[in-house]
Structures are given as structure tokens and as C-alpha cells.
Amino acid sequence: MKIESLHVGMKVRHPQYGIGTVKTISEVTADIQFDDGAKHTLAPDAAGLEPAEPQISASGLNVPLKQFVEQTVAASLDKLGLQRPDSVVEKLGARWHGGRLVIHPSDPTLQTKEVPLETFFHKIVMMRNNLRVLEQKINGHEKLTDGEKVELQQYITRSYGSMTTFNVLFKEKEDQF
């Protein structure tokens, strides 16, 4: 493996030391922290390093690059729980399309605030999606104890509970809080 192929954070496999992570790279060597805790400075070519993760080459693709990138981005957005704004509006109940959220202050001298319901709904859905991502990050966090995860999870659950007021806006019950 050539030194140019390495990047910091990359997982590599050494024939003797096993799997490790590239920590730093110089002109001819790389510092690698191996899973057993040992750290070695190696010349990748001479050491017989190989990528420990699957690699992809852009040459010889059987699909247009644009299609490949679009599919990759779509899959990434889906995995992150993010959506295009126009796809969010499709989940808004039909009776609310074109509607407006009107907020009247108690002081009649102050101006009323109006917001298109599609805009308000989009913000509600983004809050829900961000809560889901936060929930995944907490559950997958390696340094939090189970007790800390449960405690943080309770705040998210309470936030979901507070958001149930807006369930009336959703077309489908499974999209609700």
C-alpha cells in the first residue's frame, strides 16, 4: 500500500499486528494505533499494510457518476433522517395545505404574526427528525453509561410528549409524535 493511499482515521490491516487506525502520516511513514493498544511507526509499502475497510474506485463504474452521487446522497440523507422540504409537505394533512398559522398577541397594539402552515410544519418535522438523530447518537455513544443514556433519553421522551399537540397536522398516524 502506498503512503498516498492513507488518510488519518483510516482502518488498516497489518500481517503481524492486525487491525489499526492511522493516527499521523509523514512523507514515508505512518503512525498506526493497533486494536491491541500498540502503536507503531511503519512504512506502508514495506510493512505490507492493506486497507481494512472496503475500498471503491471511481474508474470503471457501470453507472453514470451523477447517478452514483445522487444515490449516495439520497442514502446518506435517509440514514440521517433528513428529508427534502417538498417531501415533508406531502405528509401534511390535506385540509392544512395553503393554510396559515396566525398568532395574536394579547396587546391589540402589537402586530399579528402569520406563517404559512407548510413552513411551520416543515420546522416541526425537522425538530422531530433532529430528536431522532439525537436519540441515536445518545444510544450509540460509547462513553456514556447506561444510566446517563436513560436520563438523557427521558428528556427526549418528554420533548416528544410536548410535540404531540402538533399531531393534528399530520396526514398519516405513523408520522406523528
Secondary structure, DSSP 4 states (H G I P E B T S, - for coil): --GGG--TT-EEEETTTEEEEEEEE-SS-EEEEETTS-EEEE-HHHHT-EESS----STT-SS-HHHHHHHHHHHHHHHHT---HHHHHTTB-GGGTT-EEEE--SSTTSPPEEEEHHHHHHHHHHHHHHHHHHHHHHHH-SSS-HHHHHHHHHHHHHHHHHHGGGGGGBSSGGG--
